[in-house]
Amino acid sequence: MTTVLVTGANRGIGLEFVKQYAADGAEVIACCREPDAAKELKAVKGNVRVVALDVTAPASVEALQRTLDGVAIDIVINNAGVGGPRERTTGIIPFEAWLKVFAVNSVAPVLVASALRDNLLKGTQKKLVTITSQLGSVANHGGGAYPYHASKAAVNSFMRGLSKEWARDGIAVGIFHPGWVKTDMGGQSAPVTPEQSVRGLRARIAELSLANTGSFWDFQGKEIAW
Ligand SMILES: NC(=O)c1ccc[n+]([C@@H]2O[C@H](COP(=O)([O-])OP(=O)(O)OC[C@H]3O[C@@H](n4cnc5c(N)ncnc54)[C@H](OP(=O)(O)O)[C@@H]3O)[C@@H](O)[C@H]2O)c1
């Protein structure tokens, strides 16, 4: 049986990952900040274990590592993310706001991946996936939303580096853009539903291997310029 761990699993794209993998018979470890408040997540049918995780709190990541000690995980999905300030003028964005976006979007995925590396090594599939954004493409930067763009560019760089290093241990790394998706973050005008996005992302995860590790793809398999 496939075991999948998802961060930010209580709403949006993360919740949809849980629904689709659970419906397919996978064992899902669904991580969220406040399990007690995660009503929709707890109502998902199937083999779903809800675990508390604030990805930016080192004590929380360490507690997750202890809870999952010895558990084999096939696929780890770094999904949790924040949009952050959208201002077009960088000078008016407070220091703390920059740090928060980088903490969640850039640093936490690396810390979560490192904490769960032994679990992935025990798994059969050995796949680490980070949900990034096409807005992390430096080549295509159009200005604005500087903290978000830069935080996703940073996580792309971290994950590309990990893909080289971890290939030696057989772990493949996917760096995937989910499309512009109708969620709290994407807003109601977004053209892609969570259902469509996650269906595409799951197909990309199925294709992910050591032959294409470190690829920056969108949910439909189109390669994105770095
Ligand atoms: N929607 C889009 O159009 C779009 C486009 C490109 C990329 N993405 C990326 O896709 C991923 C999912 O986005 P979404 O649209 O589903 O966003 P969303 O609906 O706003 O959900 C964000 C999720 O991240 C969690 N989260 C935030 N900070 C966290 C923390 N410190 N610890 C643990 N969980 C935390 C949230 O939990 P709480 O409920 O506790 O806040 C929530 O579950 C993100 O990485 C995002 O950058 C989305």
The ligand as a MOL file (V3000), in Angstrom:
LIG
                    3D

  0  0  0     0  0            999 V3000
M  V30 BEGIN CTAB
M  V30 COUNTS 48 52 0 0 0
M  V30 BEGIN ATOM
M  V30 1 N -3.8740 28.3230 -5.4030 0
M  V30 2 C -3.0390 28.6540 -6.3720 0
M  V30 3 O -3.4280 29.2310 -7.4040 0
M  V30 4 C -1.5700 28.3170 -6.2650 0
M  V30 5 C -0.7460 28.6360 -7.3590 0
M  V30 6 C 0.6060 28.3200 -7.2870 0
M  V30 7 C 1.1190 27.6760 -6.1760 0
M  V30 8 N 0.2850 27.3800 -5.1210 0 CHG=1
M  V30 9 C 0.8880 26.6960 -3.9570 0
M  V30 10 O 0.1190 25.5520 -3.6170 0
M  V30 11 C 0.2300 25.2820 -2.2080 0
M  V30 12 C -1.1810 25.1480 -1.6060 0
M  V30 13 O -1.8630 26.3590 -1.8530 0
M  V30 14 P -3.4470 26.5340 -1.6840 0
M  V30 15 O -3.9120 27.2880 -2.8640 0
M  V30 16 O -4.0700 25.2460 -1.3250 0 CHG=-1
M  V30 17 O -3.4600 27.5490 -0.4330 0
M  V30 18 P -4.4810 27.7120 0.7780 0
M  V30 19 O -5.8420 27.2950 0.3830 0
M  V30 20 O -4.2550 29.1120 1.2640 0
M  V30 21 O -3.9270 26.6590 1.8540 0
M  V30 22 C -2.6580 26.8390 2.4190 0
M  V30 23 C -2.3850 25.6890 3.3720 0
M  V30 24 O -1.0700 25.8910 3.9300 0
M  V30 25 C -1.1910 25.7520 5.3430 0
M  V30 26 N -0.1630 26.4740 6.0790 0
M  V30 27 C 0.2020 27.7800 5.9930 0
M  V30 28 N 1.1500 28.0560 6.9010 0
M  V30 29 C 1.4020 26.8980 7.5670 0
M  V30 30 C 2.2870 26.5260 8.6130 0
M  V30 31 N 3.1110 27.4090 9.1990 0
M  V30 32 N 2.2850 25.2280 9.0370 0
M  V30 33 C 1.4600 24.3240 8.4760 0
M  V30 34 N 0.5820 24.6140 7.4950 0
M  V30 35 C 0.5640 25.8840 7.0460 0
M  V30 36 C -2.5850 26.3070 5.6520 0
M  V30 37 O -2.9810 25.9210 6.9580 0
M  V30 38 P -3.9050 26.8880 7.9030 0
M  V30 39 O -5.3410 26.6300 7.5210 0
M  V30 40 O -3.5450 26.4450 9.2820 0
M  V30 41 O -3.4890 28.3110 7.6170 0
M  V30 42 C -3.3710 25.6410 4.5360 0
M  V30 43 O -3.6410 24.3070 4.8650 0
M  V30 44 C 1.0330 26.4530 -1.6200 0
M  V30 45 O 2.3840 26.0730 -1.4630 0
M  V30 46 C 0.9230 27.5290 -2.6890 0
M  V30 47 O 1.9900 28.4490 -2.6660 0
M  V30 48 C -1.0410 27.6850 -5.1330 0
M  V30 END ATOM
M  V30 BEGIN BOND
M  V30 1 1 1 2
M  V30 2 2 2 3
M  V30 3 1 2 4
M  V30 4 1 4 5
M  V30 5 2 4 48
M  V30 6 2 5 6
M  V30 7 1 6 7
M  V30 8 2 7 8
M  V30 9 1 8 9
M  V30 10 1 8 48
M  V30 11 1 9 10
M  V30 12 1 9 46
M  V30 13 1 10 11
M  V30 14 1 11 12
M  V30 15 1 11 44
M  V30 16 1 12 13
M  V30 17 1 13 14
M  V30 18 2 14 15
M  V30 19 1 14 16
M  V30 20 1 14 17
M  V30 21 1 17 18
M  V30 22 2 18 19
M  V30 23 1 18 20
M  V30 24 1 18 21
M  V30 25 1 21 22
M  V30 26 1 22 23
M  V30 27 1 23 24
M  V30 28 1 23 42
M  V30 29 1 24 25
M  V30 30 1 25 26
M  V30 31 1 25 36
M  V30 32 1 26 27
M  V30 33 1 26 35
M  V30 34 2 27 28
M  V30 35 1 28 29
M  V30 36 1 29 30
M  V30 37 2 29 35
M  V30 38 1 30 31
M  V30 39 2 30 32
M  V30 40 1 32 33
M  V30 41 2 33 34
M  V30 42 1 34 35
M  V30 43 1 36 37
M  V30 44 1 36 42
M  V30 45 1 37 38
M  V30 46 2 38 39
M  V30 47 1 38 40
M  V30 48 1 38 41
M  V30 49 1 42 43
M  V30 50 1 44 45
M  V30 51 1 44 46
M  V30 52 1 46 47
M  V30 END BOND
M  V30 END CTAB
M  END
